[in-house]
Amino acid sequence: MQITAQMVKQLREMTGAGMMDCKKALQEAGGDFDKAVKILRERGLAKAAKKAGRTAKEGMIHAYIHGGGRIGVMVEVNCETDFVARTDDFKNLVNDIALHIAAYAPRWVKREDVPEEIIEQEKEIYRKQALQEGKPEHVVEKIVEGKMKNFYKENVLMEQPFVKDEDKTVEEVIKEAIAKIGENIVVRRFVRWELGEES
């Protein structure tokens, strides 16, 4: 299939990737835009993974108020340089993360932050439910594993479907930003308050 300059331009506008990268991705995908986007995302995520080990000590703390003052979020997001921390791309990402936290109310940033006793408590509940439903012993662990995946998806920020595009997780959105911005980006911590809730 002939890859035209117009196709390359269109893919570039969709992804923000370089012209040559877009052309190569389109050639590999045989002109299929969805496949080309997937190829570019995979490459971008590979670049992002290399940056993930780098220290991120700059960044910003952002406060976000939602629902006419009913929900408040403070989030700290780090990057590597003060220069990037001042860019609109970074500020918009941080605002989107705060908006997401307001909407989805995660409890932890990443899976490793979930206390061991809570994990065990959840597993125990799911085990008992499966046994009460008469599920055979050898199936119970598989059921528990599946339910734990859902538990993480509901409660862990990085594993939640992103509020502005539910086809991606928050982690994928951050990795795309890393690939675009060229620096490691880390959500360090957050707090979320809802008017009238018990502390």
LOVO-383778 format. One record per atom (N, C-alpha, C): residue in three letters; chain; atom name; x negated, y negated, z. Coordinates in steps of 0.1 Angstrom, whole numbers, plus 5000, padded with zeros to 4 digits. Layout:
NODE  gupa  markol  zamar  east  north    up
NODE   ALA       A     CA     X      Y     Z
...
end
This chain:
NODE  gupa  markol  zamar  east  north    up
NODE   MET       A      N  4992   5012  5000
NODE   MET       A     CA  5000   5000  5000
NODE   MET       A      C  4991   4987  5000
NODE   GLN       A      N  4996   4977  4992
NODE   GLN       A     CA  4988   4965  4991
NODE   GLN       A      C  4991   4956  5004
NODE   ILE       A      N  4980   4952  5011
NODE   ILE       A     CA  4982   4943  5022
NODE   ILE       A      C  4980   4929  5018
NODE   THR       A      N  4991   4921  5019
NODE   THR       A     CA  4990   4907  5014
NODE   THR       A      C  4985   4898  5025
NODE   ALA       A      N  4981   4886  5021
NODE   ALA       A     CA  4976   4876  5030
NODE   ALA       A      C  4988   4871  5039
NODE   GLN       A      N  5000   4871  5033
NODE   GLN       A     CA  5012   4868  5040
NODE   GLN       A      C  5015   4877  5052
NODE   MET       A      N  5013   4890  5049
NODE   MET       A     CA  5015   4901  5059
NODE   MET       A      C  5005   4899  5071
NODE   VAL       A      N  4992   4896  5067
NODE   VAL       A     CA  4982   4894  5077
NODE   VAL       A      C  4985   4882  5086
NODE   LYS       A      N  4990   4871  5079
NODE   LYS       A     CA  4993   4859  5086
NODE   LYS       A      C  5005   4861  5096
NODE   GLN       A      N  5015   4869  5091
NODE   GLN       A     CA  5026   4872  5099
NODE   GLN       A      C  5022   4880  5112
NODE   LEU       A      N  5014   4890  5110
NODE   LEU       A     CA  5009   4898  5121
NODE   LEU       A      C  5001   4890  5131
NODE   ARG       A      N  4993   4881  5125
NODE   ARG       A     CA  4984   4872  5134
NODE   ARG       A      C  4993   4864  5143
NODE   GLU       A      N  5004   4858  5137
NODE   GLU       A     CA  5013   4850  5144
NODE   GLU       A      C  5020   4858  5155
NODE   MET       A      N  5023   4870  5152
NODE   MET       A     CA  5030   4879  5162
NODE   MET       A      C  5021   4883  5174
NODE   THR       A      N  5008   4885  5171
NODE   THR       A     CA  4999   4891  5181
NODE   THR       A      C  4988   4881  5186
NODE   GLY       A      N  4985   4871  5178
NODE   GLY       A     CA  4974   4862  5182
NODE   GLY       A      C  4960   4868  5180
NODE   ALA       A      N  4960   4880  5173
NODE   ALA       A     CA  4947   4887  5170
NODE   ALA       A      C  4940   4880  5158
NODE   GLY       A      N  4927   4883  5156
NODE   GLY       A     CA  4920   4877  5145
NODE   GLY       A      C  4924   4882  5132
NODE   MET       A      N  4922   4874  5121
NODE   MET       A     CA  4926   4878  5107
NODE   MET       A      C  4921   4891  5103
NODE   MET       A      N  4908   4894  5105
NODE   MET       A     CA  4902   4907  5101
NODE   MET       A      C  4908   4918  5109
NODE   ASP       A      N  4910   4916  5122
NODE   ASP       A     CA  4916   4927  5130
NODE   ASP       A      C  4930   4930  5125
NODE   CYS       A      N  4937   4919  5122
NODE   CYS       A     CA  4951   4921  5117
NODE   CYS       A      C  4951   4929  5104
NODE   LYS       A      N  4942   4925  5095
NODE   LYS       A     CA  4941   4932  5082
NODE   LYS       A      C  4938   4947  5083
NODE   LYS       A      N  4928   4950  5092
NODE   LYS       A     CA  4924   4964  5094
NODE   LYS       A      C  4935   4972  5100
NODE   ALA       A      N  4942   4966  5110
NODE   ALA       A     CA  4953   4972  5117
NODE   ALA       A      C  4964   4976  5107
NODE   LEU       A      N  4967   4966  5098
NODE   LEU       A     CA  4978   4968  5088
NODE   LEU       A      C  4974   4979  5078
NODE   GLN       A      N  4961   4979  5074
NODE   GLN       A     CA  4956   4990  5065
NODE   GLN       A      C  4957   5004  5072
NODE   GLU       A      N  4953   5004  5084
NODE   GLU       A     CA  4954   5017  5092
NODE   GLU       A      C  4968   5022  5093
NODE   ALA       A      N  4977   5012  5095
NODE   ALA       A     CA  4991   5015  5097
NODE   ALA       A      C  4999   5017  5084
NODE   GLY       A      N  4992   5015  5073
NODE   GLY       A     CA  4999   5016  5060
NODE   GLY       A      C  5010   5006  5058
NODE   GLY       A      N  5007   4994  5064
NODE   GLY       A     CA  5017   4983  5062
NODE   GLY       A      C  5028   4983  5072
NODE   ASP       A      N  5029   4992  5081
NODE   ASP       A     CA  5039   4993  5091
NODE   ASP       A      C  5036   4983  5102
NODE   PHE       A      N  5044   4973  5104
NODE   PHE       A     CA  5041   4962  5114
NODE   PHE       A      C  5041   4968  5128
NODE   ASP       A      N  5051   4976  5131
NODE   ASP       A     CA  5052   4981  5145
NODE   ASP       A      C  5039   4989  5149
NODE   LYS       A      N  5035   4998  5139
NODE   LYS       A     CA  5023   5006  5141
NODE   LYS       A      C  5011   4996  5143
NODE   ALA       A      N  5010   4986  5134
NODE   ALA       A     CA  4999   4977  5134
NODE   ALA       A      C  4998   4970  5148
NODE   VAL       A      N  5010   4965  5153
NODE   VAL       A     CA  5010   4959  5166
NODE   VAL       A      C  5005   4968  5177
NODE   LYS       A      N  5009   4981  5176
NODE   LYS       A     CA  5005   4991  5186
NODE   LYS       A      C  4990   4993  5185
NODE   ILE       A      N  4984   4994  5173
NODE   ILE       A     CA  4970   4995  5171
NODE   ILE       A      C  4963   4983  5178
NODE   LEU       A      N  4967   4971  5175
NODE   LEU       A     CA  4961   4959  5180
NODE   LEU       A      C  4962   4959  5196
NODE   ARG       A      N  4974   4963  5201
NODE   ARG       A     CA  4976   4963  5215
NODE   ARG       A      C  4966   4973  5222
NODE   GLU       A      N  4965   4985  5216
NODE   GLU       A     CA  4956   4995  5221
NODE   GLU       A      C  4942   4990  5221
NODE   ARG       A      N  4938   4983  5210
NODE   ARG       A     CA  4924   4977  5210
NODE   ARG       A      C  4922   4966  5220
NODE   GLY       A      N  4932   4958  5221
NODE   GLY       A     CA  4932   4947  5231
NODE   GLY       A      C  4931   4952  5245
NODE   LEU       A      N  4939   4963  5247
NODE   LEU       A     CA  4939   4968  5261
NODE   LEU       A      C  4925   4975  5264
NODE   ALA       A      N  4919   4980  5253
NODE   ALA       A     CA  4906   4986  5255
NODE   ALA       A      C  4896   4975  5259
NODE   LYS       A      N  4897   4964  5252
NODE   LYS       A     CA  4888   4953  5256
NODE   LYS       A      C  4891   4948  5270
NODE   ALA       A      N  4904   4948  5273
NODE   ALA       A     CA  4908   4943  5287
NODE   ALA       A      C  4902   4953  5298
NODE   ALA       A      N  4902   4966  5295
NODE   ALA       A     CA  4897   4975  5304
NODE   ALA       A      C  4882   4973  5308
NODE   LYS       A      N  4875   4969  5297
NODE   LYS       A     CA  4860   4966  5300
NODE   LYS       A      C  4859   4954  5309
NODE   LYS       A      N  4868   4945  5308
NODE   LYS       A     CA  4867   4932  5316
NODE   LYS       A      C  4872   4935  5331
NODE   ALA       A      N  4879   4946  5333
NODE   ALA       A     CA  4886   4948  5346
NODE   ALA       A      C  4876   4949  5357
NODE   GLY       A      N  4864   4953  5355
NODE   GLY       A     CA  4854   4955  5365
NODE   GLY       A      C  4848   4942  5370
NODE   ARG       A      N  4850   4931  5362
NODE   ARG       A     CA  4843   4918  5365
NODE   ARG       A      C  4850   4911  5376
NODE   THR       A      N  4842   4903  5384
NODE   THR       A     CA  4847   4897  5396
NODE   THR       A      C  4856   4885  5392
NODE   ALA       A      N  4867   4884  5398
NODE   ALA       A     CA  4876   4873  5396
NODE   ALA       A      C  4878   4865  5409
NODE   LYS       A      N  4872   4853  5411
NODE   LYS       A     CA  4873   4846  5423
NODE   LYS       A      C  4879   4832  5422
NODE   GLU       A      N  4881   4828  5409
NODE   GLU       A     CA  4888   4815  5406
NODE   GLU       A      C  4902   4818  5405
NODE   GLY       A      N  4910   4808  5400
NODE   GLY       A     CA  4924   4811  5397
NODE   GLY       A      C  4933   4800  5404
NODE   MET       A      N  4945   4805  5408
NODE   MET       A     CA  4954   4795  5415
NODE   MET       A      C  4964   4802  5424
NODE   ILE       A      N  4969   4794  5433
NODE   ILE       A     CA  4980   4798  5442
NODE   ILE       A      C  4992   4790  5436
NODE   HIS       A      N  5003   4797  5433
NODE   HIS       A     CA  5014   4790  5427
NODE   HIS       A      C  5027   4793  5435
NODE   ALA       A      N  5034   4782  5437
NODE   ALA       A     CA  5047   4783  5445
NODE   ALA       A      C  5058   4782  5434
NODE   TYR       A      N  5068   4790  5436
NODE   TYR       A     CA  5079   4791  5427
NODE   TYR       A      C  5092   4791  5435
NODE   ILE       A      N  5101   4782  5432
NODE   ILE       A     CA  5114   4782  5439
NODE   ILE       A      C  5125   4786  5428
NODE   HIS       A      N  5134   4795  5432
NODE   HIS       A     CA  5144   4801  5423
NODE   HIS       A      C  5158   4800  5429
NODE   GLY       A      N  5168   4799  5420
NODE   GLY       A     CA  5182   4800  5424
NODE   GLY       A      C  5186   4789  5433
NODE   GLY       A      N  5182   4777  5429
NODE   GLY       A     CA  5186   4765  5437
NODE   GLY       A      C  5181   4765  5451
NODE   GLY       A      N  5169   4770  5453
NODE   GLY       A     CA  5163   4770  5466
NODE   GLY       A      C  5167   4782  5475
NODE   ARG       A      N  5172   4792  5469
NODE   ARG       A     CA  5176   4804  5477
NODE   ARG       A      C  5164   4815  5477
NODE   ILE       A      N  5155   4814  5467
NODE   ILE       A     CA  5144   4824  5467
NODE   ILE       A      C  5131   4816  5465
NODE   GLY       A      N  5121   4819  5473
NODE   GLY       A     CA  5108   4813  5472
NODE   GLY       A      C  5097   4823  5470
NODE   VAL       A      N  5087   4820  5462
NODE   VAL       A     CA  5076   4830  5460
NODE   VAL       A      C  5063   4822  5460
NODE   MET       A      N  5053   4827  5466
NODE   MET       A     CA  5039   4822  5465
NODE   MET       A      C  5031   4833  5460
NODE   VAL       A      N  5023   4831  5450
NODE   VAL       A     CA  5014   4842  5445
NODE   VAL       A      C  5000   4836  5442
NODE   GLU       A      N  4990   4845  5445
NODE   GLU       A     CA  4977   4841  5442
NODE   GLU       A      C  4972   4850  5430
NODE   VAL       A      N  4968   4844  5419
NODE   VAL       A     CA  4963   4851  5408
NODE   VAL       A      C  4949   4846  5405
NODE   ASN       A      N  4940   4855  5404
NODE   ASN       A     CA  4926   4852  5402
NODE   ASN       A      C  4921   4854  5388
NODE   CYS       A      N  4911   4846  5383
NODE   CYS       A     CA  4904   4848  5371
NODE   CYS       A      C  4890   4846  5374
NODE   GLU       A      N  4881   4846  5363
NODE   GLU       A     CA  4867   4845  5366
NODE   GLU       A      C  4861   4831  5367
NODE   THR       A      N  4868   4821  5359
NODE   THR       A     CA  4862   4808  5359
NODE   THR       A      C  4873   4797  5361
NODE   ASP       A      N  4869   4786  5366
NODE   ASP       A     CA  4877   4775  5369
NODE   ASP       A      C  4883   4769  5356
NODE   PHE       A      N  4875   4771  5345
NODE   PHE       A     CA  4879   4766  5332
NODE   PHE       A      C  4892   4773  5327
NODE   VAL       A      N  4892   4787  5329
NODE   VAL       A     CA  4904   4794  5325
NODE   VAL       A      C  4916   4791  5334
NODE   ALA       A      N  4913   4789  5347
NODE   ALA       A     CA  4924   4787  5357
NODE   ALA       A      C  4931   4774  5353
NODE   ARG       A      N  4925   4765  5345
NODE   ARG       A     CA  4932   4752  5342
NODE   ARG       A      C  4939   4753  5328
NODE   THR       A      N  4938   4765  5321
NODE   THR       A     CA  4944   4766  5308
NODE   THR       A      C  4959   4768  5309
NODE   ASP       A      N  4967   4764  5299
NODE   ASP       A     CA  4981   4766  5299
NODE   ASP       A      C  4985   4781  5298
NODE   ASP       A      N  4977   4788  5291
NODE   ASP       A     CA  4979   4803  5290
NODE   ASP       A      C  4979   4809  5304
NODE   PHE       A      N  4969   4806  5312
NODE   PHE       A     CA  4968   4812  5325
NODE   PHE       A      C  4979   4807  5334
NODE   LYS       A      N  4982   4794  5334
NODE   LYS       A     CA  4992   4788  5342
NODE   LYS       A      C  5006   4794  5339
NODE   ASN       A      N  5009   4796  5326
NODE   ASN       A     CA  5021   4802  5322
NODE   ASN       A      C  5022   4816  5326
NODE   LEU       A      N  5011   4824  5326
NODE   LEU       A     CA  5011   4837  5330
NODE   LEU       A      C  5015   4838  5345
NODE   VAL       A      N  5008   4829  5353
NODE   VAL       A     CA  5010   4829  5368
NODE   VAL       A      C  5025   4825  5371
NODE   ASN       A      N  5030   4816  5364
NODE   ASN       A     CA  5044   4812  5366
NODE   ASN       A      C  5053   4824  5362
NODE   ASP       A      N  5050   4831  5351
NODE   ASP       A     CA  5059   4842  5347
NODE   ASP       A      C  5058   4853  5358
NODE   ILE       A      N  5046   4855  5364
NODE   ILE       A     CA  5045   4866  5374
NODE   ILE       A      C  5053   4862  5387
NODE   ALA       A      N  5053   4849  5390
NODE   ALA       A     CA  5060   4844  5402
NODE   ALA       A      C  5075   4845  5399
NODE   LEU       A      N  5080   4842  5387
NODE   LEU       A     CA  5094   4843  5383
NODE   LEU       A      C  5098   4858  5384
NODE   HIS       A      N  5089   4867  5379
NODE   HIS       A     CA  5092   4881  5380
NODE   HIS       A      C  5093   4886  5394
NODE   ILE       A      N  5085   4881  5403
NODE   ILE       A     CA  5085   4885  5417
NODE   ILE       A      C  5098   4880  5423
NODE   ALA       A      N  5103   4868  5420
NODE   ALA       A     CA  5115   4863  5425
NODE   ALA       A      C  5127   4872  5420
NODE   ALA       A      N  5127   4876  5407
NODE   ALA       A     CA  5138   4884  5402
NODE   ALA       A      C  5138   4899  5406
NODE   TYR       A      N  5126   4905  5407
NODE   TYR       A     CA  5125   4920  5409
NODE   TYR       A      C  5122   4924  5423
NODE   ALA       A      N  5117   4914  5432
NODE   ALA       A     CA  5114   4917  5446
NODE   ALA       A      C  5105   4929  5448
NODE   PRO       A      N  5094   4929  5442
NODE   PRO       A     CA  5084   4940  5445
NODE   PRO       A      C  5080   4939  5459
NODE   ARG       A      N  5075   4950  5465
NODE   ARG       A     CA  5070   4950  5479
NODE   ARG       A      C  5055   4950  5479
NODE   TRP       A      N  5048   4956  5469
NODE   TRP       A     CA  5034   4957  5469
NODE   TRP       A      C  5029   4953  5455
NODE   VAL       A      N  5016   4949  5454
NODE   VAL       A     CA  5010   4946  5441
NODE   VAL       A      C  5007   4958  5433
NODE   LYS       A      N  5000   4968  5439
NODE   LYS       A     CA  4997   4980  5432
NODE   LYS       A      C  4999   4993  5440
NODE   ARG       A      N  4999   5004  5434
NODE   ARG       A     CA  5002   5017  5440
NODE   ARG       A      C  4994   5019  5453
NODE   GLU       A      N  4981   5016  5451
NODE   GLU       A     CA  4971   5018  5462
NODE   GLU       A      C  4975   5010  5475
NODE   ASP       A      N  4983   5000  5473
NODE   ASP       A     CA  4987   4991  5485
NODE   ASP       A      C  4998   4997  5493
NODE   VAL       A      N  5005   5007  5488
NODE   VAL       A     CA  5016   5013  5495
NODE   VAL       A      C  5011   5021  5507
NODE   PRO       A      N  5015   5018  5519
NODE   PRO       A     CA  5010   5026  5531
NODE   PRO       A      C  5013   5041  5530
NODE   GLU       A      N  5003   5049  5534
NODE   GLU       A     CA  5004   5063  5533
NODE   GLU       A      C  5017   5069  5540
NODE   GLU       A      N  5020   5063  5552
NODE   GLU       A     CA  5032   5068  5559
NODE   GLU       A      C  5045   5065  5551
NODE   ILE       A      N  5046   5054  5544
NODE   ILE       A     CA  5058   5052  5536
NODE   ILE       A      C  5059   5062  5524
NODE   ILE       A      N  5047   5065  5518
NODE   ILE       A     CA  5047   5075  5507
NODE   ILE       A      C  5052   5088  5513
NODE   GLU       A      N  5046   5093  5524
NODE   GLU       A     CA  5050   5105  5530
NODE   GLU       A      C  5065   5106  5534
NODE   GLN       A      N  5070   5095  5539
NODE   GLN       A     CA  5084   5093  5544
NODE   GLN       A      C  5093   5095  5532
NODE   GLU       A      N  5090   5088  5520
NODE   GLU       A     CA  5098   5089  5508
NODE   GLU       A      C  5098   5103  5503
NODE   LYS       A      N  5086   5109  5502
NODE   LYS       A     CA  5085   5123  5497
NODE   LYS       A      C  5093   5133  5505
NODE   GLU       A      N  5093   5131  5518
NODE   GLU       A     CA  5101   5139  5527
NODE   GLU       A      C  5116   5138  5525
NODE   ILE       A      N  5120   5125  5523
NODE   ILE       A     CA  5135   5123  5520
NODE   ILE       A      C  5138   5130  5507
NODE   TYR       A      N  5130   5128  5496
NODE   TYR       A     CA  5133   5134  5483
NODE   TYR       A      C  5133   5150  5484
NODE   ARG       A      N  5124   5155  5492
NODE   ARG       A     CA  5123   5170  5494
NODE   ARG       A      C  5136   5175  5500
NODE   LYS       A      N  5140   5168  5511
NODE   LYS       A     CA  5152   5173  5518
NODE   LYS       A      C  5164   5172  5509
NODE   GLN       A      N  5165   5161  5501
NODE   GLN       A     CA  5177   5159  5492
NODE   GLN       A      C  5177   5171  5482
NODE   ALA       A      N  5165   5174  5476
NODE   ALA       A     CA  5165   5184  5466
NODE   ALA       A      C  5168   5198  5472
NODE   LEU       A      N  5163   5201  5484
NODE   LEU       A     CA  5166   5214  5490
NODE   LEU       A      C  5181   5215  5494
NODE   GLN       A      N  5187   5203  5499
NODE   GLN       A     CA  5201   5203  5502
NODE   GLN       A      C  5210   5205  5489
NODE   GLU       A      N  5205   5201  5478
NODE   GLU       A     CA  5212   5203  5466
NODE   GLU       A      C  5210   5217  5460
NODE   GLY       A      N  5203   5225  5468
NODE   GLY       A     CA  5201   5239  5464
NODE   GLY       A      C  5191   5242  5453
NODE   LYS       A      N  5182   5232  5451
NODE   LYS       A     CA  5171   5234  5441
NODE   LYS       A      C  5161   5244  5446
NODE   PRO       A      N  5156   5253  5437
NODE   PRO       A     CA  5146   5263  5441
NODE   PRO       A      C  5133   5256  5445
NODE   GLU       A      N  5126   5262  5455
NODE   GLU       A     CA  5114   5257  5461
NODE   GLU       A      C  5104   5252  5450
NODE   HIS       A      N  5102   5260  5440
NODE   HIS       A     CA  5091   5257  5430
NODE   HIS       A      C  5095   5245  5421
NODE   VAL       A      N  5108   5241  5421
NODE   VAL       A     CA  5112   5229  5413
NODE   VAL       A      C  5111   5217  5422
NODE   VAL       A      N  5112   5218  5435
NODE   VAL       A     CA  5113   5207  5444
NODE   VAL       A      C  5102   5197  5442
NODE   GLU       A      N  5089   5202  5441
NODE   GLU       A     CA  5078   5193  5440
NODE   GLU       A      C  5078   5185  5428
NODE   LYS       A      N  5083   5191  5417
NODE   LYS       A     CA  5085   5184  5404
NODE   LYS       A      C  5095   5172  5406
NODE   ILE       A      N  5106   5175  5413
NODE   ILE       A     CA  5116   5165  5415
NODE   ILE       A      C  5111   5154  5423
NODE   VAL       A      N  5103   5158  5434
NODE   VAL       A     CA  5097   5147  5443
NODE   VAL       A      C  5088   5138  5435
NODE   GLU       A      N  5080   5144  5426
NODE   GLU       A     CA  5070   5137  5418
NODE   GLU       A      C  5078   5127  5409
NODE   GLY       A      N  5089   5131  5403
NODE   GLY       A     CA  5097   5123  5394
NODE   GLY       A      C  5103   5111  5402
NODE   LYS       A      N  5108   5114  5414
NODE   LYS       A     CA  5114   5104  5422
NODE   LYS       A      C  5104   5094  5427
NODE   MET       A      N  5092   5099  5430
NODE   MET       A     CA  5081   5090  5434
NODE   MET       A      C  5077   5080  5423
NODE   LYS       A      N  5077   5085  5411
NODE   LYS       A     CA  5074   5076  5399
NODE   LYS       A      C  5085   5065  5399
NODE   ASN       A      N  5097   5068  5401
NODE   ASN       A     CA  5108   5058  5401
NODE   ASN       A      C  5106   5048  5413
NODE   PHE       A      N  5102   5054  5425
NODE   PHE       A     CA  5100   5046  5437
NODE   PHE       A      C  5089   5035  5434
NODE   TYR       A      N  5078   5039  5427
NODE   TYR       A     CA  5067   5030  5424
NODE   TYR       A      C  5072   5020  5414
NODE   LYS       A      N  5080   5024  5404
NODE   LYS       A     CA  5085   5015  5394
NODE   LYS       A      C  5094   5004  5400
NODE   GLU       A      N  5101   5008  5411
NODE   GLU       A     CA  5110   4998  5417
NODE   GLU       A      C  5103   4989  5427
NODE   ASN       A      N  5092   4994  5433
NODE   ASN       A     CA  5086   4986  5444
NODE   ASN       A      C  5072   4981  5442
NODE   VAL       A      N  5065   4985  5431
NODE   VAL       A     CA  5052   4981  5429
NODE   VAL       A      C  5051   4971  5417
NODE   LEU       A      N  5047   4959  5420
NODE   LEU       A     CA  5047   4949  5409
NODE   LEU       A      C  5041   4953  5396
NODE   MET       A      N  5029   4959  5396
NODE   MET       A     CA  5022   4963  5384
NODE   MET       A      C  5030   4974  5376
NODE   GLU       A      N  5038   4981  5382
NODE   GLU       A     CA  5045   4992  5375
NODE   GLU       A      C  5060   4989  5371
NODE   GLN       A      N  5064   4977  5375
NODE   GLN       A     CA  5078   4972  5372
NODE   GLN       A      C  5078   4968  5357
NODE   PRO       A      N  5090   4970  5351
NODE   PRO       A     CA  5092   4965  5337
NODE   PRO       A      C  5092   4950  5338
NODE   PHE       A      N  5085   4943  5330
NODE   PHE       A     CA  5083   4928  5330
NODE   PHE       A      C  5097   4921  5328
NODE   VAL       A      N  5099   4911  5336
NODE   VAL       A     CA  5112   4904  5336
NODE   VAL       A      C  5115   4898  5322
NODE   LYS       A      N  5105   4894  5314
NODE   LYS       A     CA  5108   4887  5301
NODE   LYS       A      C  5107   4897  5290
NODE   ASP       A      N  5102   4910  5292
NODE   ASP       A     CA  5101   4920  5281
NODE   ASP       A      C  5101   4933  5288
NODE   GLU       A      N  5112   4940  5290
NODE   GLU       A     CA  5113   4952  5298
NODE   GLU       A      C  5106   4964  5291
NODE   ASP       A      N  5102   4962  5278
NODE   ASP       A     CA  5094   4973  5271
NODE   ASP       A      C  5080   4974  5276
NODE   LYS       A      N  5076   4964  5284
NODE   LYS       A     CA  5062   4964  5289
NODE   LYS       A      C  5062   4963  5304
NODE   THR       A      N  5052   4969  5311
NODE   THR       A     CA  5051   4967  5325
NODE   THR       A      C  5044   4954  5328
NODE   VAL       A      N  5044   4950  5340
NODE   VAL       A     CA  5037   4937  5344
NODE   VAL       A      C  5022   4940  5342
NODE   GLU       A      N  5017   4952  5344
NODE   GLU       A     CA  5003   4955  5342
NODE   GLU       A      C  4999   4953  5327
NODE   GLU       A      N  5008   4958  5318
NODE   GLU       A     CA  5005   4957  5304
NODE   GLU       A      C  5005   4942  5300
NODE   VAL       A      N  5014   4934  5305
NODE   VAL       A     CA  5014   4920  5302
NODE   VAL       A      C  5001   4913  5307
NODE   ILE       A      N  4996   4917  5319
NODE   ILE       A     CA  4984   4911  5324
NODE   ILE       A      C  4972   4916  5315
NODE   LYS       A      N  4972   4928  5311
NODE   LYS       A     CA  4961   4933  5302
NODE   LYS       A      C  4961   4926  5289
NODE   GLU       A      N  4972   4923  5284
NODE   GLU       A     CA  4973   4916  5271
NODE   GLU       A      C  4967   4902  5273
NODE   ALA       A      N  4970   4896  5285
NODE   ALA       A     CA  4965   4882  5288
NODE   ALA       A      C  4950   4883  5289
NODE   ILE       A      N  4945   4894  5295
NODE   ILE       A     CA  4930   4895  5297
NODE   ILE       A      C  4924   4896  5283
NODE   ALA       A      N  4930   4904  5274
NODE   ALA       A     CA  4925   4905  5260
NODE   ALA       A      C  4925   4892  5253
NODE   LYS       A      N  4935   4884  5255
NODE   LYS       A     CA  4937   4871  5248
NODE   LYS       A      C  4927   4861  5254
NODE   ILE       A      N  4927   4860  5267
NODE   ILE       A     CA  4919   4849  5274
NODE   ILE       A      C  4905   4853  5275
NODE   GLY       A      N  4902   4866  5276
NODE   GLY       A     CA  4888   4870  5276
NODE   GLY       A      C  4881   4870  5290
NODE   GLU       A      N  4890   4870  5300
NODE   GLU       A     CA  4884   4871  5314
NODE   GLU       A      C  4893   4881  5322
NODE   ASN       A      N  4887   4887  5332
NODE   ASN       A     CA  4895   4896  5341
NODE   ASN       A      C  4905   4887  5349
NODE   ILE       A      N  4917   4892  5350
NODE   ILE       A     CA  4928   4886  5358
NODE   ILE       A      C  4933   4895  5368
NODE   VAL       A      N  4934   4891  5380
NODE   VAL       A     CA  4939   4900  5391
NODE   VAL       A      C  4950   4893  5399
NODE   VAL       A      N  4961   4900  5401
NODE   VAL       A     CA  4971   4894  5411
NODE   VAL       A      C  4966   4899  5425
NODE   ARG       A      N  4962   4889  5433
NODE   ARG       A     CA  4956   4892  5446
NODE   ARG       A      C  4967   4895  5456
NODE   ARG       A      N  4977   4887  5457
NODE   ARG       A     CA  4987   4889  5468
NODE   ARG       A      C  4999   4879  5465
NODE   PHE       A      N  5010   4882  5471
NODE   PHE       A     CA  5022   4874  5470
NODE   PHE       A      C  5030   4875  5483
NODE   VAL       A      N  5039   4865  5484
NODE   VAL       A     CA  5049   4866  5495
NODE   VAL       A      C  5062   4861  5488
NODE   ARG       A      N  5073   4867  5492
NODE   ARG       A     CA  5087   4864  5486
NODE   ARG       A      C  5096   4862  5498
NODE   TRP       A      N  5103   4851  5498
NODE   TRP       A     CA  5113   4848  5508
NODE   TRP       A      C  5127   4847  5502
NODE   GLU       A      N  5137   4852  5509
NODE   GLU       A     CA  5151   4850  5504
NODE   GLU       A      C  5158   4844  5515
NODE   LEU       A      N  5166   4833  5512
NODE   LEU       A     CA  5173   4825  5523
NODE   LEU       A      C  5182   4835  5531
NODE   GLY       A      N  5180   4834  5544
NODE   GLY       A     CA  5189   4842  5553
NODE   GLY       A      C  5184   4856  5556
NODE   GLU       A      N  5174   4860  5549
NODE   GLU       A     CA  5170   4875  5551
NODE   GLU       A      C  5162   4876  5565
NODE   GLU       A      N  5163   4888  5570
NODE   GLU       A     CA  5156   4891  5583
NODE   GLU       A      C  5142   4892  5580
NODE   SER       A      N  5133   4886  5588
NODE   SER       A     CA  5119   4887  5586
NODE   SER       A      C  5113   4900  5592
end
